């Protein structure tokens, strides 16, 4: 039944688990780098640039803020503030450059505020979650928010600091080290942010990365740079090899940012549709009329035996290079590297 | 294909509109439950208020009725005054101390992000260069239920030169039920 290149699913599952464990480890590294009481980046910045904010402010995540500098991009009168803190250049220069060179690895591997709800969401069965891919046009909403975030100060109040999930991540870390003062003041925007970040767009979102997808300007900027340059063949990105793909849709299922779409090839559509029908649960709606069936619910073998390769796309405007698809693909059809 | 593109454009536009709506909502409560302002020193009159929507007239009126249903439900009596920024607009470096006048009857928690902030003396224990900023936050707890007077607190934030005790800036802060009742800096 299995086609060439298809490894034992258990082997790939182990690799996926190991990948997630590695990512969990790196997120703790991210905590140590950016969040008080450690905040090594801020402390190092203070040592290297005495007299600037990293040297004079409390060393916590706000010193290496990833939101404000992005918001300032459209407000030239605030550019002077960039020079008060060299770390403000991280989200608008360093991270986008890193994303250009290697994809938004920061999002997939180092950002604790993104990882926290993702890993919490793994504790909740998928049947209690909503899938952004089925509900909205993720890319349009993501960059609609990004544009809105950049221009809203011209028409109303800025939503930068009042809806900050990094602050909440810092509050959580601070609470674990005994500092509960930030929790003593309740604000409307703070409550809304917490509920959205942890629950609506976190635990109860398939993949757990709803906040990253829709409401993180820093992530959007990095993905925009990464996506816009993904066609350059010598830049490493997550790449899909159609020749070995079986269309099992494991990648689409496990992708935390819902960046992978699997469409059955025309020749395989009939078989796939038949398979989808037999595996769909009673309460699941059928495909829209005229739309080729997605092979998400299709078992591996149904499409593996068809002659045509399925059409698999990785949306580079969403991908955060977590590499779950690379490690979790049963046929090894994904890799992280340059174009061949 | 056309249909799909139209759907994407629609989501894009609707999302921008939603962000604007949130921005407007944020604007509607910024004179009440979460007041951010900028403050200059040494300065007087309208120059006391720095850049930003709040405080630019040289005084601050906090409307205690401008709170959302969520805030009303959970914590209607605690208000945050957040200085973004407290800026030395003079031409000499200064070490500053802060005082709150008119708030003696209320519980106020002070916070600053500066590493040299002294919680006891409310002093930034280092020289602040011209154009350098610091932030200080105040969390003011009013009695529950909220007082019914139109003018609840008529207070002042005072920036003092810690070395000479010179009053560098006086910034009027009024907690009101009716913004028309705010006497401003007069």
HADDOCK unambig.tbl for C-alpha pairs under 7 A between the chains (distance, minus, plus):
assign (segid A and resid 56 and name CA) (segid B and resid 114 and name CA) 5.70 0.50 0.50
assign (segid A and resid 56 and name CA) (segid B and resid 115 and name CA) 5.49 0.50 0.50
assign (segid A and resid 57 and name CA) (segid B and resid 113 and name CA) 5.25 0.50 0.50
assign (segid A and resid 57 and name CA) (segid B and resid 114 and name CA) 4.33 0.50 0.50
assign (segid A and resid 57 and name CA) (segid B and resid 115 and name CA) 5.18 0.50 0.50
assign (segid A and resid 58 and name CA) (segid B and resid 113 and name CA) 5.09 0.50 0.50
assign (segid A and resid 58 and name CA) (segid B and resid 114 and name CA) 5.66 0.50 0.50
assign (segid A and resid 58 and name CA) (segid B and resid 115 and name CA) 5.19 0.50 0.50
assign (segid A and resid 137 and name CA) (segid B and resid 8 and name CA) 6.08 0.50 0.50
assign (segid A and resid 137 and name CA) (segid B and resid 11 and name CA) 6.59 0.50 0.50
assign (segid A and resid 140 and name CA) (segid B and resid 8 and name CA) 5.48 0.50 0.50
assign (segid A and resid 140 and name CA) (segid B and resid 9 and name CA) 6.97 0.50 0.50
assign (segid A and resid 140 and name CA) (segid B and resid 11 and name CA) 5.78 0.50 0.50
assign (segid A and resid 140 and name CA) (segid B and resid 12 and name CA) 4.70 0.50 0.50
assign (segid A and resid 141 and name CA) (segid B and resid 11 and name CA) 5.82 0.50 0.50
assign (segid A and resid 141 and name CA) (segid B and resid 12 and name CA) 5.34 0.50 0.50
assign (segid A and resid 141 and name CA) (segid B and resid 15 and name CA) 5.73 0.50 0.50
assign (segid A and resid 144 and name CA) (segid B and resid 12 and name CA) 4.49 0.50 0.50
assign (segid A and resid 144 and name CA) (segid B and resid 13 and name CA) 6.54 0.50 0.50
assign (segid A and resid 144 and name CA) (segid B and resid 15 and name CA) 5.21 0.50 0.50
assign (segid A and resid 144 and name CA) (segid B and resid 16 and name CA) 5.18 0.50 0.50
assign (segid A and resid 145 and name CA) (segid B and resid 15 and name CA) 5.81 0.50 0.50
assign (segid A and resid 145 and name CA) (segid B and resid 16 and name CA) 5.77 0.50 0.50
assign (segid A and resid 145 and name CA) (segid B and resid 19 and name CA) 6.51 0.50 0.50
assign (segid A and resid 147 and name CA) (segid B and resid 16 and name CA) 6.84 0.50 0.50
assign (segid A and resid 148 and name CA) (segid B and resid 16 and name CA) 4.65 0.50 0.50
assign (segid A and resid 148 and name CA) (segid B and resid 19 and name CA) 5.54 0.50 0.50
assign (segid A and resid 148 and name CA) (segid B and resid 20 and name CA) 6.76 0.50 0.50
assign (segid A and resid 149 and name CA) (segid B and resid 19 and name CA) 6.82 0.50 0.50
assign (segid A and resid 152 and name CA) (segid B and resid 20 and name CA) 5.76 0.50 0.50
assign (segid A and resid 152 and name CA) (segid B and resid 23 and name CA) 6.39 0.50 0.50
assign (segid A and resid 156 and name CA) (segid B and resid 20 and name CA) 6.82 0.50 0.50
assign (segid A and resid 156 and name CA) (segid B and resid 23 and name CA) 5.16 0.50 0.50
assign (segid A and resid 156 and name CA) (segid B and resid 24 and name CA) 5.15 0.50 0.50
assign (segid A and resid 156 and name CA) (segid B and resid 27 and name CA) 6.28 0.50 0.50
assign (segid A and resid 157 and name CA) (segid B and resid 23 and name CA) 4.79 0.50 0.50
assign (segid A and resid 157 and name CA) (segid B and resid 24 and name CA) 6.19 0.50 0.50
assign (segid A and resid 157 and name CA) (segid B and resid 26 and name CA) 6.01 0.50 0.50
assign (segid A and resid 157 and name CA) (segid B and resid 27 and name CA) 4.91 0.50 0.50
assign (segid A and resid 158 and name CA) (segid B and resid 23 and name CA) 6.03 0.50 0.50
assign (segid A and resid 159 and name CA) (segid B and resid 23 and name CA) 5.92 0.50 0.50
assign (segid A and resid 186 and name CA) (segid B and resid 71 and name CA) 6.87 0.50 0.50
assign (segid A and resid 186 and name CA) (segid B and resid 75 and name CA) 6.29 0.50 0.50
assign (segid A and resid 187 and name CA) (segid B and resid 71 and name CA) 6.04 0.50 0.50
assign (segid A and resid 188 and name CA) (segid B and resid 68 and name CA) 6.53 0.50 0.50
assign (segid A and resid 188 and name CA) (segid B and resid 70 and name CA) 5.77 0.50 0.50
assign (segid A and resid 188 and name CA) (segid B and resid 71 and name CA) 5.52 0.50 0.50
